[in-house]
Structures are given as C-alpha cells and as structure tokens.
Amino acid sequence: MEDVYVIGVGMTKFGKHPDRTAVDLGAEAVLEAIKDAEIDPRRIEAAYCGHVFGGMVTGQKVLAQVGLAGIPLTNVENACSSGATAIREGYLAIRAREHDVVLAFGLEHLTTRFRGALTPGEDDLEAAVGLTMPGIYAMRARRHMEEFGTTREELALIAVKNKRNASLNPYAQFQNPVTLEEVLNSRLIADPLRLYDCSPVSDGAAAVILASGWAVAKLSSRRAVRIAAAALRTGTVEVGLPSMAFEELTHRTAQDAYERAGIGPEDVDFAEVHDCFSIAEVLRVEGLGLYPVGEYPKRVARGEADINGRLPINPSGGLLGKGHPLGATGVAQVVELVRQLRGEAGDRQIARAKVGLAHCRGGKAAGIEGAACTVIIATR
C-alpha cells in the first residue's frame, strides 16, 4: 500500500459571509491549498468535495471556478463528517495507487441554508417529539455530571479554553476570549448548556492536497505531513439503553485508527476533537482514550488540555471557537494538524508536536448509535 501525505493546505476564515457563496469560499480554500503545495494545479488527478447543504454538483462548480473542470470529482455527504470522509476517500484512492495527487475539500454556507437548532431526521421518533441536538447533549451533560461528579463550572472552562485558543487563530470565527462568568451567564439553550457551550452557525471552506510517497519524492516536497491512518465507522444498531456518558462509536473508530497507525493514545501529542458542544469534547476525548473516563473536565480545570499543557485539545479553537461549517469542519481539523506538525501555527504553536489526531463525528439516525465518525492520525 502506498503512503499518503498532505502537501498543501488552505482554508477561509470561518464566520458569517453574507456577501459570498459556498462556491466562492470553496474556490478560495482550494486555491490557497494549491499555492501552499507549490505545485502546478494540472498535477491534481481527482477531487473529493464534502458538504451537507450545498446542493447538487457543488464540487463541480468549485472546480470550474478554479480551472480544474474535467477531472474525476466525487461529492460526499456524511453529516458533520462529510469533509473528513472526503479526505478518507482521497487517502484510499492514493493507497490503492489509483491516483498520485488528489484534492479533498469541504465547504458550507449555513447562514443561507439553515436556521435554528439542528434536529435529527424527520423519521426519527425523538425528533417527532421535538428533541434537538442541544437537547440531546444537555441530557448527556446531565448524565456525565451524575456519574462522575462533573460540575457546571468545569464544563464552562472547556468553552473558555477553546475560545481563548480561537483568539490566537486568524481563521477562527470568534476572535475574543471569554471568561468563566461570561459562559455561565450566557443565554440558556438547553439546561445545563448555555450559548457559549454551543458551536455557532458558520460559513467557510477548507482544502488539502494529498499525494503519494512517489509524488512527494518527485516534487521534492519538504513540508509534507504523513497521514498514518484514516478510519471511518458507522454506529451499530441500538439495543436497550445506550450509555449517555461514553461514546462507543468514537471508541471503536479510534481503536481502528490506532491499530492502522501502529500507535496508541499515549503517543498522541495533541488533538482536534468534534466539540459541537462543551460536553461533546468531554465524551470524545474520553472515548478516544486521550484522558481517563470521567476525569477530563477536571483535567481541563487544571490546565492539562491547554496549548502548553500535557496534551492540548483543540488548539485551533475547536468548533466552539473556530466555528462549525459542517462540510468544512473535518478538513479544517486536518489543516490544523498539518500547520501544527510543520511548526506553522504561530501564537498557538504546540512545542515538539509529532503526532496529531483529528476526530469528527456527525449526524443521527433512528435506531443506530450515531451516523458517522472519522479519526485521522497525522505524523511528522
């Protein structure tokens, strides 16, 4: 099997872009990734585009705008994991020696496609009685508090950490840190979650250029970052009452990724984790095995997950601080891995980072534990 590397990355600033379209944003991210890779765009042999609400043939519209029309293009929809799944498809194509240089990108313009709290599908029995994603995660937060003694203040400190990290990231939606008191006093959304515990509605795009080891050698790319694993899992059928305080889907996907990469959670230096809510970061970090089950909120309070801590989580600001344009989210996580591993993260740079992990989980479907979960591991 061929080794796979990231040789170029690009992304737009995440936020609200009322004067732009998803295609415009996608084109900007793709052109930045091509420039960063320092390659002739004609070297790109295929492309994969992740989006959720982008509509038909969105990826083709982006390629036409940047002068890449004519190459094979696959649009990928996999809820919040769409962009990460697009990367995995490109990764697999190179591993199979179908292509040597591939573009993977994700985009979303949520401010024109979506308003209000994200709900599960209409055929979901829970959705039929009004359950929203904030409501689901509020129950998970209550359960974690009950089982492990997690406090409201500890959850709030996750939002404080991530928005502080976002203030160091020029691509993040939120540029100002918040205090513990501001999180605790923000508008109630679904008890105990408040406004700053929830990721925002965002527009944005991100892109990566993937290449085989052969192509990297031929291009003399000295800034290449290796993708050691790209795992994807779908939730199993729910039988009985599933745990609300531990994510089996995240755990199984992580175990697959660790095995493929030949490492364990103890080898990870930092992680970008799908923190759509403050409690979601807890569940995912613990499911990944990066911190002991039940202990992560207390470790955050001690500063262990800070940029200069024992094991930094979401140095980019995460979804809470950087924003969450669904199809772009998973790609933006890998952009952050690459910038950290290259030593190009500026004020949020993690010292001596060698192994980074990106976790993205999205969607809900009736009768299964979760729709899609990806774990991508990158090494320098």
N, C-alpha and C positions, 0 to 999 in steps of 0.2 A: 504493500500500500504506500502511496506517495505521501510525503509530509506536506502539510499545508501551513502557509504563513500569511500574515497580514502585512502588506507592503505599503498601504496608503489608507488614511482615514480622513473623514470630513463630516462636519455637521453644521447646521444652522443654530442660531440662538433659539432656544425654546421659549415659548411665551404665547402671546396673542398677536396674530398677524392679520388684521382685518383688511389690509391693502394688498395681500398676496394670496396665491392659491397653493394647494398642496403640490401641484406640479412645479411651480416656481421654486418652492422650498426644496423639493427633491432634486431639482437640477442644480441648485446651489451646493447642496451637500455632495452630490456626485462629482461636480467639477472640482471641488476642494479636495476630495479624495484622490482624484486623478493627478492633480497638481502635487499633492503630498507624496504620491507614489513615484513621481518623476518618471512617468512612462508615456509613451505615445498611446493615446486612447484606442488606437486601432489594434493594440495588443490584447484588448479585452475580448474574450471569445463568447461569453454568455453573461446573463444577468438575472438576478432574482430580486423581486420587489415585495416587501412586506407592508400591508396596510389592512385596515379593518373597515373604515367607512369611505374609502377612496373612490369607490365606484368601479365600473368596468374599464379594463385595459389602462389603468392608471400608470403602471410601469412603462408601457409603450409610449405614453405621452411624454414621460420624463426623458426616455432615450431619444425620442425625436427632437426634443428641445436642446439636448447636449450633443447631437450629431452622432449618436450610436445606433440609430434605427437600422434594423436588418439582422442583428444578432439574435440568437435564441433568448427569449425573455419569459420567465415564469412569475406570475403574480401569486403571492402566498397570503392566505388569511388563516390565522391561528390565534385569534383574540389578542391579548397583550403580548403573546409570544410570537407574533407574526414576523417581526424583524429578526429576532433570534433564529426562528425557523428558516428564514431566507438565508441567513449565514450558514446554517447547517446544510441546506441544500447545496449551496456553493462548495462548501467543505467536502461533501460527499462526492460531488462531481469531479473535484480535483483528486480526491483519494482514489477514485475509480479510473483515473487517467483519461477521463472524457474531455477535460479542459485543463489548460495550464494557468490561465489568468481569468478571474471571474469577478464581477461586480455584484455586491449584495448591499441593498439599501432599504430603508424603511421611511415611511412618511405618514403624516396625518394632519388634517386641518379640522380639529374637533370643534372649534368655536363656530363653524358654519354647519357642522353636521350633527351636533349633539348638545343638548342642554339638560341640566338636572342630574340627579344621581343615576349612575349606571345600574340597570336592572338585569337580572338573569333573563333567559329567553322566555317568550310568551307561553311556551308549552311547559314551563317549569311550574310545578304546583306551588312552590314557595313564592314565585313571582306573582302568581294569580291572587295571592292574598296580600300583596303589597310589599314583599321583602325586597329591599335594595341591597347593593353591595355594602354601603356603610352600615346597614342593619346587621348583615352577616358578620362583618368584622367587629362590630360592637359586642355581639354575643361571644365571639372568640376572645375578645379582650376580657370580658367578664369571667370567662372560664379560666383563662390564664391567671387572673387575679385570685380566683377561688382556689386553684390547685397549687399555685406556687407563691402566693403572697405578694404578687406584683402590685405596686402602688400606682395611683394615678400620676403622681409626680415622676416616677421612673419612666412611664410611657411618654410623658411630655418631654423628657430630656432627649428622647430619640429625635423628635421634631427639632428641638433646639440644636442638636448636633448636626443634623442634615442641612438645616437652613444656614448654619454657620459655615459649613463646607461649601454650600452653594454660593455664598457671598464671595468666595475665592475663585469661582468658576465663571468666566465671562460668557459662557454659553448657557448658563442657568437662567430659568425664569425669574427666580427670586434672588435679588442681589443684596438684601439686607438681613442680618441676623435677627433672631427674635429671642426674647427672654423666657424663662420658665413661667413667669407670671403672665406674659402675653399669650402663651399657649393655653394655660389653664383658664384664662378669662376670655378666650376667643369664643365665637358663636357655637352653641351646642348643635351638633349634627345628628348623632345617634349615641345616646349615653352609653359609655363614658367618652366617646370620641367627639372632639371639637374641631373647629375649622382647620386649625394648623396640624391636626393629626391626619388630615386627608390630602391626597395628591390633587392638584388642580386640573382644570380643563386646559389643554395646551395644544399649540400648533408647533410643528417642527419636522425636521428630517435629519437623517444621519446615513453615512455610507462607509463601506470598507472595500478595499481591493484585496482579493485573495490570490495567492499564487502558489504554484508547486515549488518544491525544492529545486527542481531543474531550472525553472524560470527565475527563481531568486538568484541562483548562481550565474545565470546568463546575463541578468540585469544588474548584477553586482550591487544588490540592494543591501546596504549595511544596517538599515534600520528595521529590518524585518523582525516580526514577533511571531513565534510559532503557536499555532492552535494545537494544543496537546489532546483535546477532547471536545466533542460537541454532542451532548446527549439530549435526547427528546423522549419524554414519556407522556402518556395519557392516563388519566385517573381510572382506577378499576371500579367495577360496579359496587355501589354501597350496599352493604349487608348489615342490618342493625343500625346502631347509633355510632357514627364515626367520632373520633376524637376531635374536639374543637380547639384543643391546646397543643396539638402536634400535627405536622403535615407529613403524612406518609408519602404522598406523591413527590414532594420535594426531596425527602429522604431517599426514595428509590432512584430518582433521577440522579442525585448526587453520587450515590454508590456506583451507578453505571459510569458516570464521568470519571470518578476517581480510579476505577478499575482500568478504563481505557487510557487514562493519562499515566498510570503507574505510580500514583501518589496517594496520599491520604489527606484528610482535612488539616492535619497538623503541619502539612507542608505549604499551605496557602498563606501568602503574606498579606493579602487584602482582598476584599470582595465588593462587587456591585450587586446589590440584592433588591428584589422587586418589592419596594416598600410603598405600595399603594396606600397603605395606612400605617400608622406607627406600630400597631400590633402586628401587622404583616411582616415587618422587618424582624420582629421577635421570632415569629413562627418559622420564617425562612432560615434565619441564621442558625437557630437551634436544629431545624430539620437537616440543614447542610452539615451539621456536626462541627461547626466552627466554634461554638460555645456550648457548654453543658446545658441540657434541657432544664428549663426553669430558672436559669441563672443570668441569661443575657441582659435583662433590664437592669439588674443590679451591677453588672459589669460595665454597662454604659454609664451609669451614675458614677462609677469610679474612674472613668476616662479611658478604659481599655479599648474602646472602639473608635476613639478619636484618631485623627490623621497621624499623630505622633504616639499613638497608643500601641498596645501589644498586638492587636490585629484590627486594623482600620476597616470600618464598614461604610460603604457609600461615600468615598472621598469626593465624588463629583457633586454631592448634594442629594443624590438619590431622586426618586420620583417626588418626594415631599419638597425638595428644594430645587432640583433641576427642572422638574415638570414631567408630564406623562402624555405625550402624543403617541397613542397606543402603538401604531405600527413602527414608529421610530425608536421606541424605548429600548428594545433589546439590542439594536445596532449601536445606539449611543452608549450603552453599557460597555460594549466591546471597544468602542472608540476610547473610553476612559481607561480600560485595561492597557491598551496599546500606548497611550500617552504616558501612563504611569511607568510602564516597563521600559519605555525609551528614555525616561527621565525628563519628559517634556510637559509636566503638569504644573509648572510654575509654583505659586504660593501653596498649593495643596499637594505638592510632591511628597510621596512616601519614601523614606530612606531605605535603600537596599532592597527594593521590591524586585523579586524574581519570578513569583508565581501569583497570578491573579485569577479570580473566579467571577463569572457573571451568571446570575440566576434570574430567570424571568418566568413568571407563571401567569396564566391568563385564562379567563372565561369560566363559565359554569354551565353545566348541562344537567338536566333532570336525571337522577339515578346514578350518576357517577361522581367520584370524589373530586374531580377537577378536570378542566378541558385539556390544558396543555402546560407542560413545564419543560424548560430547557436549562441546561447547565453547560456553560462553555468555559474551558480552562485554557489560559494562555501563559506561556513561559518565555523567558528571555534567555 
